[in-house]
Amino acid sequence: MANQVHRIQDLIGLIHALYPPMLAEEWDNVGLQVGDPKARLDKVLIALDPTLGAVHAAAELGAQALLTHHPLLFKPLTRLSREDTVGDIVWTAVEKNIAIISAHTNLDSAADGLNAWLADTLGILDSQPLQPAKGDYLKLVVYVPFGHEAAVSEALFSGGAGHIGAYDHCSFRTAGTGTFRPGEGTSPFSGEIGRTEQADEYRLETIVPRARLSQVLDKLIRAHPYEEIAYDVFPLLNQAPKAGLGRIGRLQSPTSMDAFVDLVKDALCCNHLRVSGHEKQTIRKVAVCGGSGAALAAVAKFRGADILVTGDVKYHDARNAEDLGIGLIDAGHFATERLMTTCIRESLTDASRQRGWDIDYHQYLREVDPFRIY
């Protein structure tokens, strides 16, 4: 579909399908940061950070969007001025018609997201989420007259309902009898005003992500034949078993601490590592969390990990890990997350091709760790 016109909102929808925003932490800010969602799109630059250099690189490339891991906007701006770093980036992006989009903790926690990629890079087998995500889902129940169940079901599915893992169009229905009495001024689908009626109906149930509820209900109202629709929405406590913070799994074979440290250093192209834990320890089970994940040390120990690979480890984090009896490798925030640009490029390219989209994805290759080691 080379002649198809793509929009920024198409890319955002694709990102949200692969890395649902409901997986993001409450404090996070993911999705569109700057730009017009209806603007044309055919080229995207991917970077770890939304720097001024990355915005200029996107403009030089002729890209209409800059996709970054770290969000540009965390707090409300009190002013928009070129005298401020964030203000200058926003101003420049608007001038150059560059949309800025973030996939942050939703990418971290996704089933095929940053931590899964980090685990694969380190040769960790059978990896699972270290701290499974809470599935923010709702159960929608609606009553539909016989003969209209297919149309209403399809409307709900088109709005985003009915997804369970890799399955879609998931629902359940049971037949029953509904009763009602139309009042004065009504226009009932069937029956007479002032007379108690019975109707053969299906009780139709499906699952809805909380973030999609408004969209799904809008589709329901448009498709349902009744003037007044009876429906219920129930909160669910299900976990999202394939999504969550960090990953944990086993090595192909037990290895020494020294050998594993060398593996991490080579795999992540680090110029240095900080390591805590016993030098003679044998490493069998490994936990990872890209960026800043030392707070997960206790969870990793409880899940049986011998060591946690992460970044931004503080002094007291290392002492706490000592007390827990788990090793820590601080490979740095940058080194544990920069693989994002390569992996998400491959993921978005594949997903776009499956949809017949002609969008080019490029990596920003000029990023370096802000820290230098002397």
Buried (B, 14 or more C-beta within 10 A) or exposed (E): EEEEEBBBBBBBEBBBEBBBBBBBEEEBBBBBBBBBBEBEBBBBBBBBBBBBBBBBBBBEBEBBBBBBBBBBBEEEEEEEEEEBEBBBBBBBBBEBBBBBBBBBBBBBBBBBBBBBBBBBBBBBEEBBBBBBBBBBBBBBBBBBBEEBBEEBBBBBBEBBBBBEEEEEEBBEBEEEEBEBEBEEEBEBBEBEEEEEBEBEBBBBBBBBBBEBBEBBBEBBEEBBEBEEBBBEBEEBEEBBEBBBBBBBBBBEEEBEBEEBBEBBBEBBEBEEBEBBBEEEBEBBBBBBBBBBBBEBBBBBBEBEBBBBBBBEBEEEBBEBBBEBEBBBBBBBBBBBBBBBBEBBBEBBBEBBEEEEBEBBBBBBEEBEBEEEEE
